[in-house]
Amino acid sequence: MDGLEGMVPGMNALIEASVANGVETFVICTAHRGRLNMLANVLDFPLDIMFGQFLGSAPKIAEGGDVKYHLGTECIREINGKKVNLILLPNPSHLETVDPVCMGHVRAQ
């Protein structure tokens, strides 16, 4: 979709291993490249809604940022009989703020 295709199986493997070791919430923060792949292929975000939001024809069900491809969302997936809350935070335009935003969110959790 927009790059970093190798990140998808790696992230899925990381999430599965984490859930097997008791992790219940997984907070993800990314830069631009690969964000749409992450939304669609890791968080199971519906493509029709994603592209509908780009075109302004879908209801807004995800958190937005200042640019359409900065979408964030949250979902619950079941992996090997265990539920995990997956959170992809909206991406700030200034990439140097991705890490502190993620760390602050995790600390607040």
N, CA, C and O atoms as a DFTB+ gen file, in Angstrom:
436 C
 N C O
     1  1       0.814      -1.200       0.000
     2  2       0.000       0.000       0.000
     3  2       0.851       1.254       0.000
     4  3       0.623       2.152      -0.810
     5  1       1.811       1.332       0.877
     6  2       2.682       2.505       0.837
     7  2       4.077       2.180       1.344
     8  3       4.791       3.065       1.814
     9  1       4.465       0.925       1.252
    10  2       5.816       0.547       1.623
    11  2       5.906      -0.251       2.906
    12  3       4.921      -0.469       3.611
    13  1       7.116      -0.674       3.177
    14  2       7.458      -1.461       4.357
    15  2       6.627      -2.733       4.490
    16  3       6.168      -3.075       5.580
    17  1       6.437      -3.432       3.368
    18  2       5.650      -4.653       3.391
    19  2       6.242      -5.690       4.340
    20  3       5.500      -6.488       4.914
    21  1       7.562      -5.694       4.515
    22  2       8.207      -6.638       5.424
    23  2       7.888      -6.371       6.882
    24  3       8.071      -7.244       7.730
    25  1       7.415      -5.181       7.177
    26  2       7.066      -4.835       8.550
    27  2       5.822      -5.592       9.011
    28  3       5.694      -5.897      10.197
    29  1       4.918      -5.894       8.107
    30  2       3.639      -6.496       8.477
    31  2       3.828      -7.883       9.106
    32  3       3.343      -8.100      10.216
    33  1       4.512      -8.835       8.448
    34  2       4.679     -10.134       9.117
    35  2       5.544     -10.029      10.372
    36  3       5.327     -10.768      11.332
    37  1       6.512      -9.131      10.377
    38  2       7.333      -8.936      11.562
    39  2       6.520      -8.407      12.731
    40  3       6.679      -8.878      13.858
    41  1       5.656      -7.439      12.480
    42  2       4.814      -6.872      13.535
    43  2       3.807      -7.908      14.024
    44  3       3.560      -8.017      15.225
    45  1       3.222      -8.671      13.093
    46  2       2.286      -9.716      13.507
    47  2       2.980     -10.760      14.381
    48  3       2.406     -11.217      15.370
    49  1       4.196     -11.137      14.029
    50  2       4.959     -12.107      14.834
    51  2       5.270     -11.526      16.217
    52  3       5.172     -12.229      17.222
    53  1       5.642     -10.247      16.268
    54  2       5.930      -9.594      17.539
    55  2       4.693      -9.537      18.434
    56  3       4.776      -9.782      19.637
    57  1       3.555      -9.214      17.842
    58  2       2.306      -9.153      18.599
    59  2       1.935     -10.540      19.112
    60  3       1.564     -10.687      20.277
    61  1       2.029     -11.556      18.262
    62  2       1.698     -12.919      18.682
    63  2       2.592     -13.377      19.831
    64  3       2.096     -13.951      20.800
    65  1       3.898     -13.133      19.741
    66  2       4.830     -13.517      20.808
    67  2       4.530     -12.746      22.086
    68  3       4.610     -13.300      23.182
    69  1       4.185     -11.471      21.946
    70  2       3.874     -10.649      23.117
    71  2       2.619     -11.148      23.816
    72  3       2.578     -11.237      25.043
    73  1       1.598     -11.471      23.035
    74  2       0.343     -11.968      23.608
    75  2       0.584     -13.301      24.321
    76  3       0.025     -13.547      25.390
    77  1       1.410     -14.152      23.733
    78  2       1.736     -15.438      24.363
    79  2       2.427     -15.244      25.710
    80  3       2.377     -16.121      26.573
    81  1       3.070     -14.092      25.886
    82  2       3.764     -13.791      27.136
    83  2       2.972     -12.847      28.039
    84  3       3.536     -12.248      28.954
    85  1       1.666     -12.712      27.786
    86  2       0.798     -11.992      28.698
    87  2       0.492     -10.543      28.373
    88  3      -0.198      -9.881      29.149
    89  1       0.974     -10.033      27.268
    90  2       0.680      -8.642      26.904
    91  2      -0.790      -8.525      26.509
    92  3      -1.294      -9.330      25.725
    93  1      -1.473      -7.520      27.053
    94  2      -2.893      -7.316      26.768
    95  2      -3.156      -6.090      25.908
    96  3      -4.191      -6.009      25.247
    97  1      -2.229      -5.132      25.910
    98  2      -2.365      -3.915      25.106
    99  2      -1.064      -3.660      24.383
   100  3       0.016      -3.765      24.965
   101  1      -1.172      -3.323      23.110
   102  2      -0.009      -3.086      22.267
   103  2      -0.192      -1.714      21.635
   104  3      -1.119      -1.521      20.848
   105  1       0.673      -0.755      21.964
   106  2       0.589       0.598      21.416
   107  2       1.639       0.737      20.317
   108  3       2.821       0.466      20.526
   109  1       1.183       1.163      19.150
   110  2       2.054       1.270      17.983
   111  2       2.116       2.726      17.547
   112  3       1.088       3.395      17.442
   113  1       3.306       3.204      17.299
   114  2       3.517       4.544      16.755
   115  2       4.449       4.408      15.569
   116  3       5.505       3.785      15.681
   117  1       4.083       4.974      14.449
   118  2       4.927       4.875      13.259
   119  2       5.019       6.225      12.571
   120  3       4.223       7.136      12.797
   121  1       6.011       6.302      11.736
   122  2       6.123       7.454      10.845
   123  2       5.185       7.222       9.653
   124  3       4.323       6.344       9.702
   125  1       5.349       7.989       8.613
   126  2       4.437       7.903       7.463
   127  2       4.552       6.578       6.723
   128  3       3.551       5.904       6.481
   129  1       5.763       6.212       6.371
   130  2       5.973       5.033       5.526
   131  2       5.473       3.779       6.225
   132  3       5.923       3.461       7.326
   133  1       4.559       3.074       5.606
   134  2       4.038       1.834       6.142
   135  2       2.806       1.980       7.014
   136  3       2.234       0.975       7.436
   137  1       2.387       3.190       7.292
   138  2       1.234       3.413       8.184
   139  2      -0.042       2.800       7.616
   140  3      -0.795       2.161       8.350
   141  1      -0.294       2.981       6.336
   142  2      -1.514       2.418       5.754
   143  2      -1.452       0.894       5.738
   144  3      -2.463       0.226       5.954
   145  1      -0.265       0.347       5.482
   146  2      -0.086      -1.100       5.562
   147  2      -0.386      -1.592       6.972
   148  3      -1.040      -2.621       7.144
   149  1       0.083      -0.872       7.974
   150  2      -0.151      -1.240       9.364
   151  2      -1.649      -1.209       9.661
   152  3      -2.181      -2.141      10.263
   153  1      -2.323      -0.153       9.245
   154  2      -3.765      -0.042       9.473
   155  2      -4.518      -1.210       8.843
   156  3      -5.352      -1.842       9.492
   157  1      -4.223      -1.491       7.583
   158  2      -4.981      -2.493       6.841
   159  2      -4.615      -3.920       7.219
   160  3      -5.497      -4.770       7.343
   161  1      -3.337      -4.194       7.402
   162  2      -2.888      -5.576       7.514
   163  2      -2.534      -6.038       8.914
   164  3      -2.332      -7.234       9.127
   165  1      -2.454      -5.141       9.865
   166  2      -2.187      -5.533      11.252
   167  2      -3.420      -5.232      12.113
   168  3      -3.821      -6.053      12.938
   169  1      -4.015      -4.054      11.916
   170  2      -5.174      -3.669      12.721
   171  2      -6.502      -3.951      12.012
   172  3      -7.562      -3.590      12.522
   173  1      -6.451      -4.586      10.853
   174  2      -7.656      -4.988      10.117
   175  2      -8.619      -3.832       9.847
   176  3      -9.836      -4.018       9.847
   177  1      -8.070      -2.639       9.617
   178  2      -8.895      -1.472       9.308
   179  2      -9.500      -1.657       7.914
   180  3      -8.759      -1.927       6.968
   181  1     -10.812      -1.522       7.756
   182  2     -11.455      -1.764       6.454
   183  2     -10.965      -0.788       5.373
   184  3     -10.974       0.429       5.560
   185  1     -10.543      -1.354       4.249
   186  2     -10.014      -0.526       3.151
   187  2     -11.062       0.423       2.584
   188  3     -10.744       1.561       2.239
   189  1     -12.313      -0.035       2.485
   190  2     -13.339       0.847       1.924
   191  2     -13.539       2.080       2.798
   192  3     -13.774       3.174       2.286
   193  1     -13.449       1.909       4.099
   194  2     -13.581       3.056       4.997
   195  2     -12.341       3.932       4.924
   196  3     -12.446       5.159       4.906
   197  1     -11.164       3.309       4.883
   198  2      -9.918       4.085       4.813
   199  2      -9.919       4.987       3.581
   200  3      -9.685       6.191       3.686
   201  1     -10.182       4.405       2.422
   202  2     -10.143       5.208       1.202
   203  2     -11.356       6.116       1.086
   204  3     -11.285       7.177       0.465
   205  1     -12.470       5.705       1.681
   206  2     -13.639       6.577       1.730
   207  2     -13.365       7.827       2.547
   208  3     -13.854       8.908       2.217
   209  1     -12.577       7.684       3.622
   210  2     -12.209       8.849       4.420
   211  2     -11.312       9.775       3.607
   212  3     -11.406      10.997       3.722
   213  1     -10.444       9.193       2.790
   214  2      -9.582      10.021       1.938
   215  2     -10.428      10.849       0.982
   216  3     -10.122      12.010       0.709
   217  1     -11.498      10.237       0.474
   218  2     -12.345      10.908      -0.504
   219  2     -13.464      11.718       0.146
   220  3     -14.185      12.447      -0.536
   221  1     -13.607      11.592       1.460
   222  2     -14.658      12.319       2.168
   223  2     -16.013      11.667       2.059
   224  3     -17.023      12.307       2.351
   225  1     -16.070      10.381       1.638
   226  2     -17.352       9.721       1.448
   227  2     -17.670       8.680       2.515
   228  3     -18.709       8.025       2.436
   229  1     -16.803       8.511       3.507
   230  2     -17.043       7.517       4.561
   231  2     -17.180       8.228       5.897
   232  3     -16.581       9.280       6.122
   233  1     -17.977       7.638       6.781
   234  2     -18.067       8.224       8.125
   235  2     -16.730       8.104       8.837
   236  3     -15.987       7.145       8.625
   237  1     -16.437       9.049       9.654
   238  2     -15.167       9.054      10.373
   239  2     -15.260       8.112      11.568
   240  3     -16.014       8.363      12.508
   241  1     -14.479       7.013      11.526
   242  2     -14.471       6.080      12.643
   243  2     -13.087       5.958      13.251
   244  3     -12.881       5.183      14.185
   245  1     -12.138       6.719      12.726
   246  2     -10.772       6.655      13.242
   247  2     -10.330       8.029      13.673
   248  3     -10.861       9.044      13.223
   249  1      -9.359       8.046      14.546
   250  2      -8.777       9.322      14.946
   251  2      -7.964       9.863      13.789
   252  3      -7.303       9.100      13.085
   253  1      -8.004      11.149      13.587
   254  2      -7.260      11.745      12.498
   255  2      -6.145      12.620      12.991
   256  3      -6.010      12.890      14.184
   257  1      -5.369      13.045      12.069
   258  2      -4.320      13.998      12.364
   259  2      -4.524      15.189      11.463
   260  3      -5.645      15.492      11.057
   261  1      -3.450      15.854      11.156
   262  2      -3.564      17.021      10.294
   263  2      -3.533      16.645       8.818
   264  3      -3.791      17.490       7.961
   265  1      -3.221      15.390       8.512
   266  2      -3.176      14.897       7.135
   267  2      -3.925      13.570       7.110
   268  3      -3.879      12.823       8.088
   269  1      -4.604      13.266       6.028
   270  2      -5.448      12.076       5.963
   271  2      -4.692      10.782       6.229
   272  3      -5.255       9.859       6.818
   273  1      -3.447      10.690       5.816
   274  2      -2.726       9.429       6.022
   275  2      -2.069       9.365       7.391
   276  3      -1.206       8.517       7.619
   277  1      -2.457      10.238       8.300
   278  2      -1.986      10.170       9.678
   279  2      -2.997       9.453      10.572
   280  3      -2.924       9.557      11.796
   281  1      -3.932       8.733       9.972
   282  2      -4.979       8.058      10.725
   283  2      -4.430       7.165      11.827
   284  3      -3.370       6.554      11.689
   285  1      -5.159       7.107      12.896
   286  2      -4.882       6.158      13.959
   287  2      -6.169       5.425      14.266
   288  3      -7.250       5.889      13.904
   289  1      -6.068       4.291      14.927
   290  2      -7.258       3.537      15.282
   291  2      -6.950       2.599      16.426
   292  3      -5.809       2.497      16.877
   293  1      -7.962       1.926      16.881
   294  2      -7.826       0.962      17.965
   295  2      -8.737      -0.213      17.656
   296  3      -9.853      -0.026      17.172
   297  1      -8.271      -1.415      17.930
   298  2      -9.105      -2.590      17.713
   299  2      -8.722      -3.669      18.711
   300  3      -7.661      -3.617      19.333
   301  1      -9.590      -4.627      18.849
   302  2      -9.293      -5.795      19.677
   303  2      -9.221      -6.988      18.739
   304  3     -10.158      -7.268      17.991
   305  1      -8.101      -7.681      18.792
   306  2      -7.926      -8.901      18.002
   307  2      -7.797     -10.082      18.943
   308  3      -7.326      -9.950      20.073
   309  1      -8.217     -11.221      18.467
   310  2      -8.033     -12.450      19.230
   311  2      -6.905     -13.242      18.587
   312  3      -6.940     -13.535      17.392
   313  1      -5.914     -13.582      19.382
   314  2      -4.749     -14.311      18.903
   315  2      -4.565     -15.527      19.795
   316  3      -4.313     -15.397      20.993
   317  1      -4.690     -16.707      19.207
   318  2      -4.545     -17.963      19.947
   319  2      -5.426     -17.997      21.191
   320  3      -4.992     -18.439      22.255
   321  1      -6.666     -17.527      21.053
   322  2      -7.624     -17.574      22.144
   323  2      -7.493     -16.458      23.168
   324  3      -8.252     -16.422      24.137
   325  1      -6.549     -15.550      22.974
   326  2      -6.367     -14.429      23.901
   327  2      -6.661     -13.131      23.173
   328  3      -6.299     -12.964      22.008
   329  1      -7.321     -12.210      23.869
   330  2      -7.646     -10.916      23.270
   331  2      -6.537      -9.920      23.562
   332  3      -5.974      -9.895      24.657
   333  1      -6.232      -9.098      22.563
   334  2      -5.239      -8.045      22.715
   335  2      -5.816      -6.760      22.133
   336  3      -6.425      -6.770      21.064
   337  1      -5.620      -5.669      22.839
   338  2      -6.047      -4.352      22.379
   339  2      -4.887      -3.749      21.587
   340  3      -3.812      -3.515      22.141
   341  1      -5.098      -3.500      20.314
   342  2      -4.078      -2.898      19.457
   343  2      -4.435      -1.440      19.221
   344  3      -5.546      -1.124      18.796
   345  1      -3.494      -0.561      19.498
   346  2      -3.704       0.874      19.339
   347  2      -2.631       1.410      18.398
   348  3      -1.437       1.239      18.646
   349  1      -3.055       2.052      17.327
   350  2      -2.136       2.786      16.455
   351  2      -2.456       4.254      16.663
   352  3      -3.519       4.730      16.264
   353  1      -1.530       4.971      17.293
   354  2      -1.763       6.386      17.573
   355  2      -1.694       7.203      16.285
   356  3      -0.913       6.877      15.392
   357  1      -2.503       8.262      16.178
   358  2      -2.383       9.164      15.035
   359  2      -0.960       9.721      14.987
   360  3      -0.336       9.948      16.024
   361  1      -0.473       9.930      13.808
   362  2       0.904      10.361      13.614
   363  2       1.004      11.881      13.571
   364  3       0.353      12.516      12.742
   365  1       1.802      12.471      14.444
   366  2       2.023      13.910      14.326
   367  2       2.917      14.220      13.124
   368  3       3.764      13.407      12.753
   369  1       2.736      15.360      12.533
   370  2       3.530      15.712      11.351
   371  2       5.014      15.831      11.646
   372  3       5.846      15.543      10.786
   373  1       5.345      16.247      12.838
   374  2       6.757      16.398      13.174
   375  2       7.251      15.082      13.727
   376  3       6.987      14.748      14.882
   377  1       7.970      14.332      12.905
   378  2       8.335      12.961      13.236
   379  2       9.137      12.838      14.526
   380  3       9.125      11.787      15.167
   381  1       9.827      13.896      14.906
   382  2      10.597      13.816      16.150
   383  2       9.683      13.718      17.369
   384  3      10.160      13.433      18.468
   385  1       8.387      13.949      17.199
   386  2       7.467      13.844      18.330
   387  2       6.799      12.479      18.424
   388  3       6.042      12.239      19.364
   389  1       7.053      11.583      17.486
   390  2       6.408      10.267      17.510
   391  2       6.760       9.521      18.794
   392  3       5.867       9.008      19.468
   393  1       8.030       9.453      19.141
   394  2       8.440       8.691      20.323
   395  2       7.880       9.265      21.620
   396  3       7.305       8.509      22.404
   397  1       8.017      10.567      21.887
   398  2       7.462      11.066      23.150
   399  2       5.943      10.937      23.229
   400  3       5.405      10.722      24.315
   401  1       5.248      11.062      22.109
   402  2       3.794      10.892      22.112
   403  2       3.455       9.455      22.500
   404  3       2.571       9.223      23.325
   405  1       4.152       8.502      21.911
   406  2       3.917       7.093      22.210
   407  2       4.252       6.785      23.671
   408  3       3.478       6.127      24.366
   409  1       5.395       7.259      24.124
   410  2       5.804       7.002      25.508
   411  2       4.822       7.623      26.496
   412  3       4.509       7.009      27.516
   413  1       4.335       8.817      26.215
   414  2       3.363       9.460      27.084
   415  2       2.049       8.688      27.129
   416  3       1.441       8.551      28.191
   417  1       1.616       8.188      25.984
   418  2       0.390       7.410      25.931
   419  2       0.523       6.123      26.745
   420  3      -0.368       5.768      27.516
   421  1       1.647       5.433      26.563
   422  2       1.878       4.184      27.287
   423  2       1.959       4.448      28.789
   424  3       1.402       3.699      29.591
   425  1       2.641       5.496      29.150
   426  2       2.746       5.822      30.582
   427  2       1.362       6.126      31.166
   428  3       1.066       5.723      32.291
   429  1       0.524       6.825      30.420
   430  2      -0.818       7.135      30.886
   431  2      -1.670       5.877      31.029
   432  3      -2.533       5.799      31.903
   433  1      -1.424       4.904      30.175
   434  2      -2.153       3.628      30.269
   435  2      -1.869       2.967      31.589
   436  3      -2.387       1.884      31.862
